């Protein structure tokens, strides 16, 4: 069986929001603006069903992390 995207682990907007400690609406807004990569499964009459690849969200977090020394926490 081809694992592909399904085997990688897809997250809902609510799960991404919990990881990033933001509101789900902010996740949807960021996805619409292209700031958070997403997979559009289909588009309904009112809104699209979006999912987020766990690996891409983790990469987003690590790419934007500031080293502790730069934050002034390590001497």
MARBA-3410 file (N, C-alpha, C, O; in Angstrom, 1 decimal):
75
0.8,-1.2,0.0,0.0,0.0,0.0,0.9,1.2,0.0,1.9,1.3,0.7 ~ 0.5,2.2,-0.8,1.3,3.5,-0.9,0.9,4.3,0.3,-0.2,4.8,0.5 ~ 1.9,4.6,1.2,1.7,5.4,2.4,1.4,6.8,2.0,0.5,7.4,2.5 ~ 2.3,7.5,1.3,2.2,8.8,0.8,1.8,9.8,1.9,2.4,9.7,3.0 ~ 0.9,10.7,1.6,0.5,11.7,2.6,-0.2,11.1,3.8,0.0,11.6,4.9
-1.0,10.1,3.5,-1.8,9.5,4.6,-0.9,8.9,5.7,-1.2,9.1,6.9 ~ 0.1,8.2,5.3,1.0,7.6,6.2,1.9,8.6,7.0,2.4,8.2,8.1 ~ 2.0,9.8,6.5,2.9,10.8,7.1,2.2,11.4,8.4,2.9,11.8,9.3 ~ 0.9,11.4,8.4,0.2,12.0,9.5,-0.3,13.4,9.2,0.5,14.3,9.1 ~ -1.6,13.5,9.0,-2.2,14.8,8.8,-2.8,15.3,10.0,-3.4,14.5,10.8
-2.7,16.6,10.2,-3.3,17.2,11.4,-4.5,18.1,11.0,-4.5,18.6,9.9 ~ -5.4,18.3,11.9,-6.5,19.2,11.7,-6.0,20.6,12.1,-5.0,20.8,12.7 ~ -6.8,21.6,11.7,-6.5,23.0,12.1,-6.5,23.1,13.6,-5.7,23.9,14.2 ~ -7.3,22.4,14.3,-7.4,22.5,15.7,-6.1,21.9,16.4,-5.6,22.4,17.3 ~ -5.6,20.8,15.8,-4.4,20.2,16.3,-3.2,21.1,16.1,-2.3,21.3,16.9
-3.1,21.7,14.9,-2.0,22.7,14.6,-2.1,23.9,15.5,-1.1,24.3,16.0 ~ -3.3,24.3,15.8,-3.5,25.5,16.7,-3.0,25.1,18.1,-2.4,26.0,18.7 ~ -3.3,23.9,18.6,-2.8,23.5,19.9,-1.2,23.5,19.9,-0.6,23.9,20.9 ~ -0.6,22.9,18.8,0.8,22.9,18.7,1.5,24.3,18.7,2.5,24.5,19.4 ~ 0.8,25.2,18.0,1.4,26.6,17.9,0.9,27.5,18.9,1.3,28.7,19.1
-0.1,27.0,19.7,-0.7,27.8,20.8,-1.4,29.1,20.2,-1.2,30.2,20.7 ~ -2.1,28.9,19.2,-2.9,30.0,18.5,-4.3,29.5,18.3,-4.6,28.3,18.6 ~ -5.2,30.3,17.9,-6.6,30.0,17.6,-6.7,29.2,16.3,-6.0,29.6,15.3 ~ -7.7,28.3,16.2,-7.9,27.6,14.9,-8.1,28.6,13.7,-7.7,28.4,12.6 ~ -8.9,29.7,14.0,-9.2,30.7,13.0,-7.9,31.3,12.4,-7.8,31.6,11.2
-6.9,31.5,13.3,-5.6,32.0,12.9,-4.9,31.0,12.0,-4.2,31.4,11.0 ~ -5.0,29.7,12.2,-4.4,28.7,11.4,-5.0,28.8,10.0,-4.3,28.7,9.0 ~ -6.4,28.8,9.9,-7.1,29.0,8.6,-6.6,30.2,7.9,-6.4,30.2,6.7 ~ -6.5,31.3,8.6,-6.1,32.6,7.9,-4.7,32.5,7.4,-4.4,32.9,6.3 ~ -3.8,31.9,8.2,-2.4,31.7,7.8,-2.3,30.8,6.6,-1.5,31.0,5.7
-3.1,29.7,6.6,-3.1,28.8,5.4,-3.6,29.5,4.2,-3.1,29.3,3.1 ~ -4.7,30.3,4.3,-5.2,31.0,3.1,-4.2,32.0,2.6,-4.2,32.3,1.4 ~ -3.4,32.6,3.5,-2.4,33.5,3.0,-1.1,32.9,2.6,-0.2,33.6,2.1 ~ -1.0,31.5,2.7,0.2,30.8,2.3,1.3,30.8,3.3,2.4,30.4,3.0 ~ 1.1,31.2,4.5,2.1,31.2,5.6,2.3,29.9,6.3,3.3,29.6,6.8
1.2,29.0,6.2,1.3,27.7,6.7,0.9,26.7,5.6,-0.2,26.9,5.0 ~ 1.8,25.8,5.2,1.5,24.8,4.2,0.4,23.9,4.5,0.3,23.5,5.7 ~ -0.5,23.6,3.6,-1.7,22.8,3.9,-2.0,21.9,2.7,-1.5,22.2,1.5 ~ -2.8,20.9,2.9,-3.4,20.1,1.9,-4.9,20.3,1.8,-5.6,20.2,2.8 ~ -5.4,20.7,0.7,-6.8,21.0,0.5,-7.4,19.7,0.0,-7.2,19.2,-1.1
-8.2,19.0,0.8,-8.8,17.7,0.5,-10.0,17.9,-0.5,-10.1,17.2,-1.4 ~ -10.8,18.9,-0.2,-11.9,19.2,-1.1,-12.5,20.6,-0.7,-12.3,21.0,0.5 ~ -13.2,21.2,-1.5,-13.8,22.4,-1.2,-15.3,22.3,-1.2,-15.9,21.8,-2.2 ~ -15.9,22.6,-0.1,-17.4,22.5,0.1,-18.0,23.8,-0.3,-17.4,24.8,-0.8 ~ -19.3,23.9,0.0,-20.0,25.1,-0.4,-19.6,26.3,0.5,-19.5,27.5,0.0
-19.3,26.0,1.8,-18.9,27.2,2.7,-17.4,27.3,2.9,-16.9,28.4,3.0 ~ -16.7,26.2,3.1,-15.3,26.3,3.3,-14.6,25.0,2.9,-15.3,23.9,2.7 ~ -13.3,25.0,2.7,-12.5,23.9,2.3,-12.2,23.0,3.5,-12.1,23.5,4.6 ~ -12.0,21.7,3.2,-11.5,20.8,4.2,-9.9,20.8,4.1,-9.4,20.3,3.1 ~ -9.3,21.4,5.1,-7.8,21.5,5.0,-7.2,20.5,6.1,-7.8,20.3,7.1
-6.1,20.0,5.7,-5.3,19.2,6.6,-3.8,19.7,6.5,-3.4,20.3,5.5 ~ -3.0,19.4,7.5,-1.7,19.9,7.6,-0.7,18.7,7.8,-0.9,18.0,8.7 ~ 0.4,18.6,7.0,1.3,17.6,7.2,2.1,17.8,8.5,2.7,18.9,8.7 ~ 2.2,16.9,9.4,2.9,17.0,10.6,4.3,17.4,10.4,4.9,18.3,11.1 ~ 5.0,16.8,9.4,6.4,17.1,9.2,6.6,18.5,8.7,7.6,19.2,9.1
5.7,19.1,8.0,5.8,20.5,7.5,5.6,21.4,8.7,6.2,22.5,8.7 ~ 4.7,21.1,9.6,4.4,22.0,10.7,5.6,21.9,11.7,6.0,23.0,12.2 ~ 6.2,20.7,11.9,7.4,20.6,12.7,8.5,21.4,12.1,9.3,22.0,12.8 ~ 8.7,21.3,10.8,9.8,22.1,10.1,9.5,23.6,10.2,10.4,24.4,10.5 ~ 8.3,24.0,10.1,7.9,25.4,10.3,8.3,25.9,11.7,8.9,27.0,11.8
8.0,25.1,12.7,8.4,25.5,14.0,9.9,25.5,14.2,10.4,26.5,14.8 ~ 10.6,24.5,13.7,12.1,24.5,13.9,12.8,25.6,13.1,13.8,26.2,13.5 ~ 12.3,25.9,11.9,12.9,27.0,11.1,12.7,28.4,11.7,13.5,29.3,11.5 ~ 11.7,28.5,12.5,11.4,29.9,13.1,11.8,30.0,14.5,11.6,31.0,15.2 ~ 12.4,28.9,15.0,12.9,28.9,16.4,14.1,29.8,16.6,15.0,29.9,15.7
14.1,30.5,17.7,15.2,31.4,18.0,16.1,30.7,19.1,15.5,30.3,20.1 ~ 17.4,30.6,18.8,18.3,29.9,19.9,18.1,30.6,21.2,17.9,31.8,21.3 ~ 18.2,29.8,22.3,18.1,30.4,23.6,19.1,31.5,23.9,18.7,32.5,24.6 ~ 20.3,31.4,23.4,21.3,32.5,23.6,20.8,33.8,23.0,21.0,34.8,23.6 ~ 20.2,33.8,21.8,19.7,35.0,21.2,18.5,35.6,22.0,18.2,36.8,21.9
17.8,34.7,22.7,16.7,35.2,23.5,17.1,35.8,24.9,16.3,36.3,25.6 ~ 18.4,35.6,25.2,18.9,36.1,26.4,18.7,35.2,27.6,18.8,35.6,28.7 ~ 18.4,33.9,27.4,18.2,33.0,28.4,19.4,32.2,28.9,19.4,31.7,30.0 ~ 20.4,32.1,28.0,21.6,31.3,28.3,22.7,32.3,28.4,22.9,33.2,27.5 ~ 23.5,32.2,29.5,24.7,33.1,29.6,26.0,32.4,29.4,27.0,33.0,29.5
END
